[in-house]
Amino acid sequence: MFINIKRVLNFGEKKFFIEKVKIFIAIVNLSLKKINISNKNINSEVDLFTNMRLIELNIFNKEEINHKKLNEILKKDLYKDFIKAINLNNLYKVKINKFLNKLDPIQRSKYYMRYQKKKRYNLVDLFCGSGGLSLGFIQNGYNIELASDNDKLCLETLKYNHPQINSKKIIEEDIKVLIKKLDKLVKTDIDVLAGGPPCQGFSSANQQRIIDDPRNELYKYFIEAIKKINPKFIIMENVKGMLPYADQVLQDLKKINIISKKKEYFYDVHYEILSSNDFGVAQRRQRLFFIGIRNDLSKKLNIKANELFIKIIERGKNNKKHVLKDALKYIKALKAPNEKNKTEVDDNITGRKLELNHFNGDDNSYLKLINLGKKVIFIPNHKARYLNDINKKIYSRLNQGDDGTNKKIEDIMPYKHRNHLFKDKYFKLEENKPSRTITAHLKMDCHSHIHPNQTRSITPREAARIQSFPDSYFFLGPYLKTYMQIGNAVPPVMSNTIAKEIGILLKKL
């Protein structure tokens, strides 16, 4: 996860390096707190064992140990805190290392090797984002043969959370460039090709086909990727607003014709609107899914794509239905900061980027579902967002289910002249219903997702819970951009269900 300091050459690399150093320090300190060990008497002096550990973490190499540059990158106080954390890690290695399994190359390598022994099927995930879709497949033993996106921040989050994936297979690349070398990058037989290419130019069906709109060229490249990879199954997901043009997409997917080793391949394809709350997710998020089955497999398995959808939907119904309060329980109550520019500053009142979990992680049926029944030691990304005085009054006056047109806020509503356009600018979530959709817009403001019982908006962690990410899933990067990563993701509980049903079919081959 760390790169050698010789490769920290620009501002972006420096930011990621510093963030991981801060995470390392936090994990070490929280681990000691968890096992009731004081760290007061440990100094920040460098010795042989300090350097050995820094080499193990890939920060230095044996030929060049450069504390001067490390100090320059981290600055004096952070450098001292880091060296102290390294020394603490060395002193309590047996007790602490298990908590560093996402940052320690040795631990990550062991995890990767164990996973590779169990892996079953191969997945390529294009436009992978922070890994919501990949996660559901990984939970079912799939190998991620390639994951690609053009957003470096999303890929850093993906890498951190998934030591199961070979980091060389996580590629930051524009699809237009990637498509030209896809043959070289993907040489194995691919079971599933998945992706959600952004589509913006929704033209009238009788005037211009969606694939022909220049704004939708990413969709065109996804079609090309299918032709190059020739996967057994195709999964494509997009916004519900694409539904009027779904038949156009269906035509394009059904037109795919691949000649390989003197055999002809094409796809049986079907589409459905799937709603996440039907799968047990505490959110009503409707997305358009296309699933294609290659003709030879469709015949061999005696199944059509529409029948596979029926199986997926039926399996989703096996999960208990959940509402918002299920997702917001068993997490520390917070207060919103009343000072600007404090979202990156940790404290006990407004929250921390990483904190000890004050609960178990399996305290109700929803947490058991998203955490796969596992105990969660640390809670990341649970930090409240800044709230000014006017918005604080608005939040406190609204009842659950109230929006920006409510008369209780008429006298202080700053956007009432635009209520006809943005009545949902403010909305207090209803705890006894599935949450409204978590969107990437939350990075701009969270007025549309006001906490039902506390005078603040939902935190990134709460948004991630609503999306069904495990509590251990750490979103890296600046505070506001964590909302974007979460809002753009496929709910992992949904992808887990899809992966299970496809896995059952693949097992029969």
SULNOR-V869530 format. One line per field, one symbol per residue. ss: DSSP state (H for helix, E for strand, L for the rest). psi: psi as a letter, one per 40 degrees, with the letter a starting at -180 (. if undefined). A space follows every 10 residues. Layout:
ss->???
psi->???
//
This chain:
ss->LLLLHHHLLL HHHHHHHHHH HHHHHHHHHH HHHHLLLLLL LLLLLLLHHH HHHHHHLLLL ELLELLHHHH HHHHLHHHHH HHHHHHHHHH HLHHHHHHHH LLLLHHHHHH HHHHHHHHLL LEEEEELLLL LHHHHHHHLL LLEEEEEEEL LHHHHHHHHH HLLLLLHHHE EELLHHHHHH HHHHHLLLLL LEEEELLLLL LLLLLLLLLH HHLHHHHHHH HHHHHHHHHL LLEEEEEEEH HHHHHHHHHH HHHHHLLEEE LLEEELEEEE EEEEEHHHHL LLELLEEEEE EEEEHHHHHH HLLLHHHHHH HHHHHHLLLL LLLHHHHHLL LLLLLLLLLL LLLLLLELLL EEEEEELLLL LLLLHHHHHH LLLLLLLEEE EEELLLLLHH HHHHHHHLLL LLELLLHHHL LLLLLHHHLL LLHHHLEELL LLLLELLLLH HHHLLLLLLE LLLLLLELLH HHHHHHLLLL LLLLLLLLHH HHHHHHHLLL LHHHHHHHHH HHHHHHHLL
psi->diihddegei dddddddddd dddddddddd ddddefhied ehifihaddd ddddddeedi iddhhgdddd ddddiddddd dddddddddd dfddddddef eedhdddddd dddddddeid ihhhhifeae fdddddddee eihhdhhiie hddddddddd egeehhdeeh hhihdddddd eddddheihh dhhiighhhd ggihdedhid dehdefdddd dddddddddf idihhhiaid eedeeddddd dddeehhhhh feihiahhii iihhhddeee ifhghhihhh hihidddddd efiidddddd ddddddedhh iiiddddeif ihiiihiehi fedehiidde iidhihhead efeidddddd efeiihdihi fghiiihidd dddddddiih eiaeehdded eehefdeedd dfdedhhhih deiiiihhie edddifdegh hdeigiiiid ddddddefii dehhhiiidd eddddddeih hddddddddd ddddddde.
//
